[in-house]
Amino acid sequence: GQNIDQPTEMTATEGAIVQINCTYQTSGFNGLFWYQQHAGEAPTFLSYNVLDGLEEKGRFSSFLSRSKGYSYLLLKELQMKDSASYLCAPLDSNYQLIWGAGTKLIIKP
Amino acid sequence: NAGVTQTPKFRVLKTGQSMTLLCAQDMNHEYMYWYRQDPGMGLRLIHYSVGEGTTAKGEVPDGYNVSRLKKQNFLLGLESAAPSQTSVYFCASTLKDAHNEQFFGPGTRLTVL
């Protein structure tokens, strides 16, 4: 079956760095997305990785290892507005997104 | 541009009632999707469309029907609502295919009593 595993909740301090891990098992693989979702709002796109390695975009970076079925999202210089859920979603062989339940990130002052 | 809009934002139904959720996008996107999101679970795909006049079943299609008569609109219908359909429903669209980012509407919060 298809499975996404990411921590349910994480806590970090404002100004710090946090890494949110995601492991996945899918039938085929065509890339992996990360989305951010604030409470009560819709998801918004953060990143898309299709090749192994690190993609950096401002304070956010995303890493992919296809051989390990592993990705992480790295958030630097944390701000209070980064408090949100972070959704990992690989694209399977049928080009369907398989969504994880998300990691709720709590930022403390 | 308004992006992706959904109507209504909130709705309460009684078991057995029917309703239609409307999704509209003004970005000329080809692909459109309907998801439901329940607490502690990932987004689950209900139905999707890869172009005007086409629809396909997703992971959880039972109890729902869809239509895409115009490229910019994607309708989700509940013929006979059940309490298990209480959820938040999101519509999304992408420009060309699944490699592109999905743009989401604000969601519809549906309660079935």
Interface residues (C-beta under 8 A of the other chain):
Chain A: I4 N30 G31 F33 E41 A42 P43 T44 F45 Y48 V50 L87 A89 L91 Y95 Q96 L97 I98 W99 G100 A101 G102
Chain B: G40 M41 G42 L43 R44 L45 G58 E59 F90 D97 A98 H99 E101 Q102 F103 F104 G105 P106 G107
